[in-house]
Amino acid sequence: MKKIIPFLLAATLVACGKSEPTATSNRSAPIETVESLAANPKRLNALRQQCKLERAKLSDELCNRVAEATNRRFLGDGKTPYDDFSRRSAGA
């Protein structure tokens, strides 16, 4: 009994180790970054149409990046061109 417990513990630890990615993963093309998509509007529009029509065929990660790139192109970088209201005098 004393010899079987360390064996079972070792077998359990080996079974719970990290698994290696399988060769059948859906990674035929490299995933594009949000910045590269935002910089290339033609590619962005093509991927937007593909995500609308066949989201199941594309990965959710890619479609989420496409949506984020679309938001960045529409909203900009977040820096507003307006005056800073804190610089105005209190009496004006």
C-alpha positions in Angstrom: 0.0 0.0 0.0 2.9 2.4 0.8 4.4 1.9 -2.7 1.2 2.4 -4.6 0.3 5.8 -3.2 3.4 7.6 -4.6 2.8 5.8 -7.9 -0.8 7.1 -8.0 0.3 10.6 -7.0 2.9 10.7 -9.8 0.4 9.4 -12.4 -2.1 12.0 -11.3 0.5 14.8 -11.6 1.5 13.6 -15.1 -2.1 13.4 -16.2 -2.8 17.0 -15.0 0.2 18.5 -16.8 0.0 21.1 -19.6 -1.4 19.8 -22.8 0.4 20.7 -26.0 -1.7 22.4 -28.8 -3.1 20.0 -31.3 -2.2 20.2 -35.0 -5.9 20.5 -35.9 -6.3 23.9 -34.3 -8.0 26.6 -36.4 -4.9 28.7 -36.9 -4.4 28.6 -40.6 -3.7 32.3 -40.8 -2.1 34.6 -38.2 -4.5 36.7 -36.3 -4.2 40.4 -37.2 -3.8 43.1 -34.5 -6.3 45.8 -33.9 -3.8 48.4 -35.0 -3.1 46.7 -38.3 -6.8 46.4 -39.0 -7.5 50.0 -38.1 -4.6 51.1 -40.5 -6.0 49.1 -43.4 -9.7 50.1 -44.1 -10.1 47.8 -47.1 -9.1 44.7 -45.1 -11.2 45.9 -42.2 -14.3 46.2 -44.3 -13.8 42.8 -45.9 -13.4 41.2 -42.5 -16.5 43.0 -41.2 -18.6 41.6 -44.0 -17.2 38.1 -43.4 -17.9 38.4 -39.6 -21.5 39.5 -40.4 -22.1 36.6 -42.8 -20.1 33.7 -41.4 -18.9 34.4 -37.8 -18.9 30.7 -37.0 -16.4 30.1 -39.8 -14.1 32.8 -38.5 -12.9 32.9 -34.9 -14.6 35.0 -32.3 -11.2 36.5 -31.4 -10.8 37.8 -34.9 -14.3 39.2 -35.1 -13.8 40.9 -31.7 -10.6 42.5 -33.0 -12.4 43.7 -36.1 -15.1 45.3 -34.0 -12.5 47.0 -31.8 -10.6 48.3 -34.9 -13.9 49.6 -36.3 -14.6 51.4 -33.0 -11.1 52.9 -33.0 -11.5 54.2 -36.6 -14.9 55.7 -35.8 -14.1 57.2 -32.3 -10.4 58.0 -32.9 -7.6 57.7 -30.5 -9.5 59.2 -27.6 -7.8 62.5 -27.6 -10.3 65.3 -28.0 -9.5 68.4 -30.0 -11.6 70.5 -27.7 -10.3 73.1 -25.2 -9.6 72.0 -21.6 -12.4 73.4 -19.6 -10.3 73.6 -16.4 -8.1 76.3 -18.0 -11.0 78.7 -18.4 -11.5 81.3 -15.7 -14.2 80.8 -13.1 -15.8 84.2 -13.9 -16.3 83.6 -17.6 
